Amino acid sequence: MDRASSIHIPEAIRNIANSADRRLAIEFFIFFSRFEYALKRAGYAKGNAKGVDPDWDEFGRKWNSKFHQGCVGELKACWDYFWSNPPKKQVLLETRLDWVPALPSKPDDSPNLGWLLTMIRRVRNNLFHGGKFQQPVPDASRDWELLEKSSAVLSECLKYDSDLKERFDESLDA
C-alpha cells in the first residue's frame, strides 16, 4: 500500500494537490522546507533549548557581497521582479481578510540578499498560511512568477556555501 493512500486527506485538499497548476506550489514548498533544514544543519541557526529557527538574516549578511557581485542575468531578473512586485501581505481589515501591497523596507534599489530572502519567506508564508492558492486571486500569474523566481534565487544560494549544499543534498533516508 502506498504510504500517502493510508492518510485521510479531504477531497478538497486532494483536488488542490493533484491539480497540474498546483505542482509548482508543492515543489516550492518542498524546496523551501529543505532549504530551511539545510540552513539549520549548516550552522545558520538561532534559538535555544526551547526551539531553533533557521537564521536567514545571518545567511543573507554573510553572502550579500557574493550575491551583489553575481546579480546578473536570471538572478538580476529575479531581483528586479521582486523589487517591482514584492509579494503582498495578508492583513485583517476589521473582520475581513485582505491582501495589501507590502512596500519594500530597503531604502535603495541595489540588490540585497537579506531583503530578497525576506520577500521569499513572505512568498512561503502566503503559500502556507495565507491560502492564496486555495481560492481565486486577481492576478494568479503573478503568484506563480513569485514562486518560480523564489526557487531560482534559492537555487543560486545553494552555490554560495558548500556545507549548505551538502546538507541540502543529504539523503532523506539518513
N, C-alpha and C positions, 0 to 999 in steps of 0.2 A: 504494500500500500504506500502510495506517495505521502510523504510527511505533511505536505500542505493540505491534502484532501482530508486528513484527520482533524483539522482545525475547523471549528464552526466559524464561518465568515458570512455575515449577512449578504444577501444578494446584491444590495445597493453597492456595497464595497467591492464585491466581485466584479460588477459591471464597470466600476471605475478602474480597477486594477487590470482588467482584461482589455480595455479599450486601447486600440493601437496608438492613439494620440496621447495616451497617459504613460506610455513606456518611458518617454523622456523624463517625466517627473519621477518615476520609480528609479530609473537609473541614476538620476541626480541625487536622490535621497540616499541611495546605497553608497554612491561615490563620496558624498559629503560625510556620511557617518563613518566610513572607513578612513577618510582623511582626518577626522577628529580623533579616532582611535590612534592613528599613526602619530599625530601631534603629541598626544599624551605619552605614548611609548618612546618617542624620540626626545623627551625632556621638555617639551613645550607644554607644561602643566602648571596649574596653580591650585591651591587648596590646602586642605589639612586632613586630619584623621576623620573628619565628618563628611568629606567628599572632595572630589577633584574635578576640575574642568580643564579643557584644552586652553592653552594660552595663545590665542590667535594674535593678540596685540604684540606679544613678545616675538612671535614668528614674523609679523609684519615689520617690526622695528629692525630685527636682525637682517632681514633680506630686502629691505626697501631700496637700498642702493643698487643691488643687482637687478631688482625689478625695474627701477627707473632707467638704468643703463640699457636694459634689454627690451624696453617697452616700444617695440616696433612691430610692423606687420599685424598679424592676427591679435596679438596681445594689446597693441595700441588701439585696434578697432574695438576690443572688449572694453578697455578703459574709456574710450570716447563714448561708447554706448551707455555705460553706467553713469558717466558724468552727465550726459544729456538726458538720460531716462532713469534716474535712480528708482529702485523698487519702492512701491507705495507702502505705506504703513497702515495697519488696521487700527482704527480708533473706535471709541464708543461715544456717539453723539446722543446725549440724553439716554435713551433706551435702545438706540438703533446702531448696529454695526455699520461702519462705513470705511472707505479707503481714501486716504489723503496723500497728496504728494509729500514726500519726505525730502526736505531741502538738504542738499549736501552740507555737511558741517565743516568742510575743509575750506580755508579761505582763498585758495587759488586753484587753478585747474591743471597743475602739473601732476603727473602720475604719482600716486602714493599708494603703496601696497596695503598699509594698515586701513586706510579708508575703504579701499576696494574690498578687502576681506570683511569689513563691517557690512558693506552692502550685500555681499554674498551670503552672510549669515542672515540678513533680513530676507533674502530670497528663500532661504531654507525655512525660516520662521513662518513666512507667508504660506509656504507649501505645507508645512507640517501642522501649524497651529491655526492659520488663517482661513483655511478652507477655500482658497481661491480656485482650486482645481476640482471642486465638487459642485460648482454651480457656474452658470454663465457669467462671464465678466465682460465689460465693454470692449476691451482690447486684449483678447486672449493671446494673440500672436506676440504681443509684447512680453507676456509672461514666458512663452516658450523661448523667446530670444534671450531673456534673462537667465533661464536655465541653461541654455546652450553656452552662453558666454561665461557663466559661473563655472561650468565644468571645464571650459578651456583654460580659465585662469588657474583653477586648482591643479589641472594637469601640468601647467607650467611651473607652479610652485613645487611640485614633486621633484623637479630638476634641480632645485636650489640646494637641497640638503640630502646627502646620500643616506644618512641614517633614517630620515623621514621616509624616503623612497623604499628603503629596505623594510621598514616596519609596515608600510602600506602594502607591500607585496608579500608579506608573510602568509604562509598557508593558513587558511581558515580552520584547518584541522588541528593546528598546533595547540 
